[in-house]
Amino acid sequence: MTRRLVESREILSSRILAIDDEEANIALLRNVLEREGYTEIECLTDPRDALATYIDFAPDLVLLDLMMPEVDGFELLEAFGRHDSADEFRPVLVLTADTTIQARRKALALGAKDFVSKPFDVIEVGLRISNLLETRILYQRLRER
């Protein structure tokens, strides 16, 4: 196993917000996160609640679907970006069935830090989550100096 710059316990104590309108997807994400050892997990199936939860919960990482009714993932990426300060690094991992190059480009342009197509490999997603959280923690350490 690769040596990490951040201890696992610090990564596992990070706050994760998962937003997907499909209950089955939320159940799968929660299961993956809990199996990995994460304890600070907030899950939403109504994207209209996402911005308020984002502000109140202050997640370290957001797992976001793009194709949702009422408010889609692109609108949420814009809203999150307007809320955060310019020097904030709060990664968003997009998990979506929309595999078009336009969706990828737009999500990344709006601030998503990673993009995974559904159906996804749970081990790969777990590793991507851990890597993004490690990067956030390291960024915060640098910012505090």
N, C-alpha and C positions, 0 to 999 in steps of 0.2 A: 504494500500500500504506500502511496505517496505521502510524504511528510507534509503536514499542513502548517501554515503560519498562524492559524487560529485554532484554538482547541475546540473539539467537537461539542463540548457542553455549551460553549458560547454560541456556536452556530445553532444548536438545537433549542436554545432559549429565545431565538429570534421570533418576532411576530410576523405571521403570514396571513394575508388576506386572499381568499380564493373567491372569484366571481364568475359564475356560470349559471345560465338560466335552467339548465338541465339538472334535476335532482340526482340522477345516476352519475353524472360527471362529478358533482360535488361530493357524493358519497365515495367515489373512487379516489378523488384527491385527498379527502380527509383520511381515508384508510392508508394511503401511501404515506402521508405526512406523519400520522400517528405511529405507523410501523417503523418509520425511520427514527422516531423519538421526539418529534416536535410536540410541544405542549401548548404554545400560544397560537392557536389557529382560529380564525374567524371566517365563516363561509356564508356567502350570499347567493340566493337564486333570483333576487329582484334587483336588477341593475339600478333602479331608481334610488335605492338606498346606499349605493356604492360610495358616492362622494362624502356623505355624512359619516359613514363608517370609516372611510379612509382618513378623514380628519380626526375623528374621535379615537380610533384604534391605533393610528400612527404606525402602520405596518413597516417592517423592514423589507418586505418583498410582497409583490402582488402577482397572483396567478390570474390571468384574465382571458376570458373568451371574447371573441370579436363579434360573433353573430348572435345578438340577443334582441328581444323586442323592447320597445319603448326607448331605451338608451343603449346604443351599441358600444362595443369596446373602443372604437376610435374616438367617440365622444368622451368616454371616460379617460382615455389617455390625454386628451386635450385638457379636461378638467383637472386631472392630477397635476399636469404640467403647470397650469395656472396657479395652483395652490402652493406648490413647492417653490422654495427660493432657488435662485440660479445656481447656488453652490451645493445644492442637495443632491445626493445620489441615493435614490430609492428605486431599485430595479423592478421592472415589470417583465414577467415571463408570459408571453402570449401562447395560449394553448387553443388552437382552433382547427376546425375542419376546412376553413377557407385557405386553400393552398396556392392561390393565385399569386403571381409575382407582384401584382398591384397591392394586394393586401399586405404582403410582407414589407414592401417598400414603405407603404403608408404607415403601418404600425411602427416600424423602426424610425421613420422620420418624425413621428409623434412622441418618441422617447422610449419605446419598448427596447429592452436590452437583449432579449433573446426571443426566439420564435420556434415553437414545436407544433408539428401537424398532428391532428387527431386522425385515427387512434394513435396513441403514443406508447412508447416503451416505458414502463414505470421505473425501471432502474435508471434509464437515461434521464428521465425527468427528475428523479431524486438526486442524481449527480449534478444536474444543471442548477437545481435549487440550492444545493450546498455550495456550489462554486459562486453563484451570485451573492449569497449571503456572506461568504468569506470575503468577497470583494467589497461589499458594503461595509463590513466591520473594519477592514483595512483602511478604507477611505475615511471612515469616521475617526480612526486613530490619527491619520495624517492631518485631518482637519483640526483636531484638538491640539496639535503641536503649535 
